[in-house]
Structure formats: C-alpha cells, structure tokens
Amino acid sequence: MKYAAPIKEIMDRYPDFKLNQIKDRYINQSLIQPILNNFEKDVELSKIGYSVNKEPIHLIKIGNGKIKVLAWSQMHGNESTTTRAVLDVINALIHLDTVETRDILNNISLYCIPMLNPDGARKYTRFNYNNVDLNRDAQNLTQPESRLLRKVFEEVKPQFCLNLHGQRTIFSAGLTDKSAVMSFLTPAEDEERHLSAKRSESMKIIAQIASDLQEVLPGQIGRYDDGFNLNCTGDTFQSEGVPTVLFEEGHFPNDYTREATREFVVASIISSLRSIAIGTYLDFSVEDYFAIPENAKNFNDILIKNVRILDSIKDVSIQYSEKLVGNKIEFIPKIEKIEDKIDKYGHKEVDGDGKILELEGRKTPVENVIVDKIFLNREILMVKCD
C-alpha cells in the first residue's frame, strides 16, 4: 500500500510485526496474555488491577522519551480491532529498527492499557460486568475499570491521550458512498466547544494522520461530531487540558473480520505517535482538521432495490447484528426497513429488477425479522455474512 513518507518504512513491513495469533473480531484477556508474557522482557508490564469479574488489567510502558502518551483500548468490550492493532504497534516498537520506531522510542514514553474492559471482551458486549458503559463513567467513577484508568491518568500525567474505539458499519465519510474506514475526533472540552490551544493540538494530530493515510484511504476518513458530554472519558481528559484523540475504526469493503481495517489502525497509531514525537503535527492547521468530512449514517449492510412485495415496488435494507457463538462472532441479518425508496448505500447492493421478494415458506417480508436467505422469484439470495 502507498503510505505517505512519514510512516512508509514501518508500514511496508507490517507483515513482519503483525501478531497473527490474534485475529478476527473475538479476543479476550486469555488470548492476549501469552502476548503480554512475551512482551515482558522488552517492556515494563504491570498488572494495575482487576475488572469487576476479577480479570486482570495490564499497563504496558515502552520508550524513554520525555513526552508521555497514554493510550487505552477496548473500554467497550465488543470493539476489539484497536486492541489487536495497538499490540501490533507495541510488537513493532520492540522488534523493528526504523526511522519511525527510533523517533517514537527516543522521544516518547508510551503507556498503554490494551484491554480496559476484559469482562465486556469476554462476553463481547459494549458494557462491563455490571452493565455499565465505561465511557459514560468518567465523572462518577462507579466502576473499578474507570477508577483504574483515572488512577493511571493521574500517576502518568500524560501530555497526550489516545482513546481507541470501533464503530458500526453504518457510517460514511460525509454524505458519500464511501464507508468511513477510519474516523477521528478531538473531543470538546466544554459546552461551547471552544478551540483552546491544547484542543487545537489534537486536531492537528488528526490532520497529520489523515494526510499520512489519504492515498490508501481516499475519501474514507471521517470526523465525528464533537457534542460535549463530560461523562465521556475523552471529554473529561480534554477538559483537563490534555490533548486527546479519539480513534474509531470502521468498515472496509468485504472486511467484516476487520483484519484489513486493523492495518489502517496500526498506521493511524504510528502516524500519531511519530508526529507527536517529532512535532510534525504542528505543520498542520485547525482548518485541515475541519476539512475532514463529518460522519454520516449513510450505509446498510445489504440494500435490495426495486423488489415486488405484494402489489408494490419497494427497497429493503438488511443490517447485521453481532452475536458471540462459542468463540466466534456470527453476523445475524435482520430486515431493518421496507420502504418505497431507501436513500442509503449498501455494502452489498442488489437490484431486484421488479422480482417478487419472499421469505422461506413464501412468507411476505416484514421489518425486524431475522432472515438467513430470501427469495427473488423463488431463486435464493443468500444474505448471511460469509
């Protein structure tokens, strides 16, 4: 892939440092523990506490620079891609000698919590064991995981924070037919969304990332709305004067495992760290950040157009929900909308050309029904995710 010069050398070697033993959407603390054990001889690894259900939570420190950066991933247990990616980045910093790794290790001390919500990861749910969204607990600190993150924040006193998340397949990069493969946000620090000097720094870091990835993700990088919510961790840390970058990995075409997206998360993290390490983000402007298109909800997983249902021509949208079955994530297709016209795009689109759409047993399709397959003029159209 054609990455920009600031991260090209290291990304050209991604197959060399990708941790292939963790892949696909489902990972848990047990799966990453062997990797952490292997890292231990090369990093400072500490067990900082436990989740509600007594799963260990770890902190990795690597690098000896004066700039302190705190990163955390999987505070939502069903957002696993950034965990895979950040562990790839740690592996690169341990084993590769490139311009980028030297810049980062010499100038940054990176502190990383790779899995903040191991209970949610184990059950593949957004929430922790007490059914609390940790990203709405930054003020009340009712949960042990939230308190651990706060304690690390206060002890490390980072100059920058990287808040690593994942987003649904529905998002487009602006009102376009381009999926938002990577999205970013510099959170607001007050209701008025003032552009303070510190907040502007995080905007410039995001502009640097977008520049570094523009050739490999043309038109596929989005920007989140910056509505203020002090209960969110990023908004809290930003309000306390620490430039914070929110990462949201998204859907790359035909990549429901998000293994392709994983590479772009790696590139984004490395871009942010190197630009912080050597200050190149300062060459960008706030205007560069706002030039990134704001995310829109412009996609369905499947869109079937121009089909006959009873006596009318309709469009039908299908959306997947994710379900943990054993140790695998299954994608469950459900009819979301049946309307005269659906003004969205589909990651998979089918022109029904006026054919009769029915469900198994010649049933008439209705909204909010799970479907494994549907029929167009009695020919099977498979809608399960392969």
C-alpha positions in Angstrom: 0.0 0.0 0.0 1.2 3.5 -0.8 1.5 5.2 2.6 3.0 8.7 2.9 6.7 9.0 3.7 6.4 9.7 7.4 5.1 6.1 8.1 6.1 4.3 4.9 9.1 2.5 6.1 7.4 0.8 9.0 4.1 0.1 7.2 5.9 -1.6 4.4 7.0 -4.1 7.0 3.6 -4.7 8.6 3.6 -8.5 7.8 6.8 -8.7 9.8 5.3 -7.5 13.0 1.6 -8.3 12.8 0.6 -10.7 15.6 -1.2 -13.4 13.7 -2.1 -15.4 16.7 -4.9 -12.9 17.5 -7.3 -12.3 14.6 -11.0 -11.9 13.8 -13.4 -10.0 15.9 -13.4 -12.0 19.1 -10.5 -11.8 21.5 -10.4 -11.9 25.3 -7.9 -11.5 28.1 -6.8 -15.1 27.9 -5.9 -14.8 24.3 -3.7 -11.7 24.8 -2.0 -12.9 28.0 0.6 -15.0 26.1 1.5 -12.0 24.0 1.9 -9.8 27.1 4.1 -12.5 28.6 6.3 -12.5 25.5 6.5 -8.7 25.7 7.5 -8.6 29.3 11.3 -9.0 28.7 11.2 -5.9 26.5 8.7 -3.6 28.1 7.6 -2.6 31.6 4.5 -4.7 32.2 2.4 -4.2 35.3 -0.9 -5.6 36.5 -2.7 -2.5 37.6 -5.8 -4.1 38.9 -8.8 -6.3 38.2 -12.2 -6.0 36.5 -15.5 -6.5 38.3 -15.3 -10.2 37.5 -11.6 -10.5 38.5 -10.0 -10.4 35.1 -6.5 -8.8 35.2 -5.9 -5.4 33.6 -2.4 -4.6 32.5 -0.4 -1.5 31.7 2.5 -1.6 29.2 5.2 1.1 29.2 7.7 1.3 26.3 10.0 4.1 25.3 12.2 6.5 27.3 11.2 9.9 25.9 10.2 13.0 27.8 6.8 13.1 26.1 4.2 10.9 27.9 1.4 9.4 25.9 -1.4 7.4 27.4 -3.4 5.0 25.2 -6.2 2.6 26.1 -8.3 0.2 24.1 -11.4 -1.9 24.4 -13.2 0.1 27.1 -16.1 -1.2 25.1 -15.7 -5.0 25.1 -17.1 -5.5 21.6 -14.6 -3.1 20.0 -11.6 -5.4 19.6 -9.8 -4.2 16.4 -7.9 -1.5 18.1 -6.6 -3.9 20.7 -5.2 -6.1 18.0 -3.7 -3.1 16.3 -2.1 -1.5 19.4 -0.5 -4.8 20.3 0.9 -4.9 16.7 2.3 -1.4 17.3 4.0 -2.5 20.6 5.5 -5.5 18.8 6.9 -3.2 16.1 8.4 -0.9 18.7 10.1 -3.9 20.3 11.4 -5.6 17.2 11.9 -3.2 14.4 14.6 -0.6 13.9 13.3 2.0 11.6 13.2 5.8 11.4 9.7 5.8 12.9 10.4 3.4 15.8 13.6 5.3 16.7 11.7 8.6 16.7 9.0 7.2 18.9 11.1 5.4 21.4 13.7 8.2 21.8 11.1 10.9 22.3 8.0 9.3 23.8 7.2 7.2 26.9 4.1 5.3 25.8 1.8 3.9 28.4 -0.9 1.6 27.1 -3.8 -0.3 28.6 -4.5 -2.8 25.8 -7.8 -4.1 27.3 -9.6 -1.9 29.8 -12.8 -3.9 29.9 -11.9 -7.6 29.9 -15.3 -8.7 31.2 -17.0 -7.0 28.3 -14.5 -8.5 25.9 -15.1 -12.0 27.3 -18.9 -11.7 26.7 -18.5 -9.5 23.6 -20.6 -6.6 24.9 -20.1 -2.9 25.0 -20.7 -2.8 28.8 -18.7 -4.1 31.7 -19.8 -6.9 34.0 -22.2 -4.5 35.9 -23.8 -3.5 32.6 -22.1 0.0 32.8 -20.8 1.9 29.8 -17.3 2.8 31.0 -17.2 5.7 28.5 -20.0 7.3 30.4 -18.4 6.8 33.8 -15.6 9.4 33.7 -17.1 11.7 36.3 -18.8 9.3 38.7 -16.2 6.6 38.5 -18.5 4.0 39.8 -16.6 1.1 38.3 -13.2 -0.4 39.1 -12.1 -0.2 35.5 -13.0 3.5 35.3 -11.1 4.1 38.5 -8.0 2.3 37.3 -7.9 4.4 34.1 -8.3 7.5 36.2 -5.5 6.4 38.6 -3.1 5.8 35.7 -4.0 9.1 34.2 -3.2 10.9 37.4 0.0 9.0 38.0 1.4 9.2 34.5 0.3 12.8 33.9 0.3 12.4 30.1 0.8 15.2 27.7 -1.4 13.4 25.1 -4.1 10.7 25.2 -5.2 8.2 22.5 -8.7 6.8 23.1 -9.1 3.7 20.9 -12.6 2.6 19.8 -14.6 0.9 17.0 -17.7 2.0 15.1 -20.6 0.3 13.3 -20.8 -0.4 9.5 -23.5 2.3 9.1 -21.0 5.2 8.9 -19.9 7.0 5.7 -17.2 9.6 5.4 -19.6 12.5 4.8 -22.7 12.3 2.7 -21.0 10.0 0.2 -20.9 6.4 -0.9 -17.5 5.9 0.8 -17.5 3.9 4.0 -15.7 5.6 7.0 -12.9 3.1 7.4 -11.2 5.4 10.0 -12.8 8.2 11.9 -11.4 10.6 14.4 -12.5 13.2 16.9 -10.9 15.7 19.1 -13.4 15.8 21.9 -14.9 19.1 23.1 -13.7 20.4 26.5 -16.8 22.5 27.3 -20.4 23.0 26.1 -19.3 25.9 23.9 -16.7 23.7 22.1 -14.0 26.3 22.4 -10.9 25.8 20.4 -8.2 26.1 23.1 -4.6 25.7 22.3 -4.5 22.2 23.7 -7.6 21.1 21.8 -6.1 22.5 18.7 -3.1 20.3 19.1 -5.2 17.1 19.0 -6.9 18.5 15.9 -3.5 18.9 14.2 -2.5 15.4 15.1 -5.7 14.1 13.4 -4.9 16.2 10.3 -1.4 14.6 10.2 -3.0 11.1 10.4 -5.4 12.0 7.6 -2.6 13.2 5.5 -0.5 10.1 6.0 -3.3 7.8 5.1 -5.0 9.8 2.3 -3.6 7.7 -0.5 -4.5 4.3 1.0 -7.9 5.5 2.2 -9.1 8.1 -0.4 -12.4 9.6 0.8 -12.7 7.0 3.5 -11.6 9.0 6.6 -14.3 10.7 8.6 -14.7 13.1 11.6 -17.1 12.6 14.5 -19.5 15.3 15.8 -18.0 17.0 18.8 -21.0 17.3 21.0 -19.9 17.7 24.6 -20.5 15.1 27.3 -18.3 15.4 30.4 -19.2 11.8 31.4 -17.2 10.6 28.4 -13.5 9.9 29.1 -12.1 11.9 26.2 -14.2 14.9 27.0 -13.1 14.8 30.6 -9.4 14.5 29.8 -9.6 17.2 27.2 -11.4 19.4 29.7 -8.4 19.0 32.0 -6.0 20.3 29.3 -4.7 17.1 27.8 -4.9 16.8 24.0 -7.0 13.7 23.4 -7.5 11.9 20.1 -10.5 9.5 19.7 -9.9 6.7 17.1 -12.9 4.9 15.6 -12.0 2.0 13.3 -14.8 1.2 10.8 -15.8 -1.0 7.9 -13.5 -1.6 4.9 -15.3 -3.3 1.9 -15.8 -7.0 2.4 -13.9 -6.9 5.7 -16.4 -8.0 8.5 -13.5 -9.5 10.4 -11.8 -6.1 10.3 -8.4 -7.6 9.5 -7.9 -5.1 6.7 -9.1 -2.2 8.9 -6.6 -3.4 11.6 -3.7 -2.4 9.3 -5.1 1.1 9.0 -5.5 1.4 12.8 -1.8 0.4 13.1 -0.9 3.1 10.6 -3.0 5.7 12.3 -1.5 5.0 15.7 2.1 5.1 14.4 1.3 8.3 12.5 0.0 9.9 15.7 3.0 8.8 17.8 5.6 9.8 15.3 4.0 13.2 14.7 3.9 13.8 18.5 7.5 12.5 18.9 9.0 14.9 16.4 6.3 17.7 16.3 5.4 17.5 12.7 1.6 17.8 13.6 2.4 21.5 14.3 2.8 22.0 10.5 -1.0 21.4 10.2 -3.9 23.7 11.0 -7.2 23.5 12.6 -8.7 24.1 9.2 -7.1 20.9 8.0 -9.0 19.0 10.7 -12.3 20.6 9.8 -11.7 19.8 6.2 -12.2 16.1 7.1 -15.8 15.3 6.3 -18.1 14.7 9.2 -19.5 11.2 9.5 -23.0 10.4 8.3 -25.1 7.3 8.8 -25.3 6.5 5.1 -24.9 2.8 4.9 -26.7 -0.5 5.4 -25.0 -3.9 5.2 -27.3 -5.0 2.4 -29.6 -2.9 0.3 -32.0 -4.7 -2.1 -33.7 -2.3 -4.5 -36.8 -2.4 -6.7 -38.4 -5.6 -5.5 -42.1 -6.5 -5.6 -43.7 -7.1 -2.2 -47.4 -7.8 -2.5 -48.5 -5.2 -5.1 -45.8 -2.6 -4.6 -42.2 -2.0 -5.6 -40.1 -1.5 -2.5 -36.5 -1.2 -1.3 -35.4 -3.4 1.5 -32.5 -2.8 3.9 -30.8 -5.5 5.9 -28.5 -4.9 8.9 -26.3 -7.3 10.7 -26.2 -7.7 14.5 -23.2 -9.4 16.1 -23.6 -12.4 18.3 -21.0 -14.4 20.2 -21.4 -18.1 19.4 -18.7 -20.2 21.1 -15.5 -18.3 20.3 -16.7 -16.8 17.0 -18.8 -13.8 16.1 -21.7 -14.5 13.9 -23.4 -11.8 11.9 -27.2 -12.1 12.1 -29.1 -10.5 9.2 -32.3 -8.7 10.1 -34.6 -6.7 7.8 -34.4 -3.1 9.0 -36.6 -1.2 6.6 -39.1 -1.8 3.8 -39.9 1.5 2.1 -40.7 2.9 -1.3 -37.2 4.3 -1.5 -34.3 4.0 0.8 -31.8 6.8 0.3 -28.7 5.0 1.6 -25.9 2.8 0.2 -25.4 -0.8 0.8 -22.1 -2.5 1.4 -23.7 -5.1 -0.8 -26.4 -3.9 -3.2 -28.8 -5.9 -5.3 -31.1 -4.6 -8.0 -34.3 -6.7 -7.7 -35.5 -5.5 -11.1 -39.1 -5.9 -10.1 -38.8 -9.5 -9.0 -41.0 -10.8 -6.2 -39.3 -10.9 -2.8 -40.4 -13.5 -0.3 -39.0 -15.3 2.7 -38.8 -19.0 3.2 -42.2 -20.7 3.0 -43.3 -17.9 0.7 -43.8 -15.6 3.6 -44.2 -11.9 3.0 -41.2 -10.0 4.4 -41.7 -7.5 7.3 -39.4 -5.3 9.2 -37.4 -6.5 12.3 -37.4 -10.2 11.1 -34.2 -12.2 11.1 -33.5 -13.8 7.7 -30.9 -16.4 6.6 -31.9 -16.3 3.0 -34.6 -14.6 0.9 -36.1 -15.4 -2.5 -36.3 -13.4 -5.7 -38.8 -15.0 -8.0 -38.2 -18.2 -5.9 -34.4 -18.1 -6.5 -32.3 -18.0 -3.4 -30.5 -14.8 -2.5 -28.1 -15.5 0.4 -27.8 -12.7 3.0 -25.7 -14.3 5.6 -22.2 -12.9 6.1 -19.5 -15.2 4.8 
